[in-house]
């Protein structure tokens, strides 16, 4: 788009599961987190890896520090990039020192973690003429997963208010979340969707991920957050059909891929383990190929009281495949459910086991609906190129 872009970040070691990424068109300046090696920081992004399997497998033998970090992270979101304090608080001083000595026309700080906004605030205060966008991919003090530690709540809200006071523009991922922030600030809050990169799909191998046959394949890719996302209504529906119409795994199977998404033991509780297969943690290219070659894409809605505005990047990836999306846990009251239904790219069934059973039965009898026949062409609207253009347009009006 003709801009000179520099990305300030922590070191990002390439993983075997990552798709190749070109640095063409932008520069990356990496500043490490003091006291943490690049390897440790990468592990810190996965809580289980940070503390090792010790806490889960041998809690009584695990050092108290690791047990404490694990507890605080799981319950409050601390040391997890979500709530204060976080390991990246150690990163902020060095990042700020470098950033304030550079010249910027526009700064976009996108969190979490919230610590990136500390750097943005420092730049804005030193040079008020620099335009600053505070972007929240997840809410901070109103986070839908982690409540934060009570004694830090006042500090967090004060710091968040300072971010918003100095920002020229505030952005987030959906209208409900934008409304949530707007109720607390005077600055304009705009929606910039997570979107997706069309180039990721255009670069995929033509080789089919699944064999060509008559099986209906339902695919889920990504993590599953226990207690927040629940595939059991789908398993119960399959169990019902196994009895009522003698559904067999040669006709339909559900595939899961990603971290923490091995739900085969849950499927066995409903006696449908033969209908469920865990593919493991796939390289990104293979995960996208599995989505592309699926018949149905399974979306599991986040269940969080009072939050209807969570729109993850996953739903936009799903839309890009132009395959039928089944929203389990999603309703027409949630942002994801509204998007699936309004776009004509699938159906939302909540936790209605009878409705899920009837939907699957219809697929078996009449085939999976062809999205190309009735789905709206909204691929371009949610591309990240369009989202970037929207950001610049919003800034012109700010």
Secondary structure, DSSP 8 states (H G I E B T S, - for coil): ----EEEEE------TTS-----TTEEEEE---TT--HHHHHHHTSHHHHH-SHHHH-GGGS-HHHHHHHHHHHHH-BTTTSBSS-TTHHHHHHHHHHHTTS--SEEEEEESSTHHHHHHHHHHHH-TTSEEEEEESS-STT-SS----GGGHHHHHHHHHHHHHH-SEEEESSHHHHHHHHTT-SS-EEE----B-HHHHHTS-SS-SS-SSS-EEEEEES---TTT---HHHHHHHHHHHHHS---TTTEEEEEESTT---HHHHHHTT-GGGEEE--S--HHHHHHHHHH-SEEEEE----TT------HHHHHHHHHT-EEEEES--TTSHHHHHHHHHTSEEEEET-HHHHHHHHHHHHHH----HHHHS---TGGGBHHHHHHHHHHHHHH-
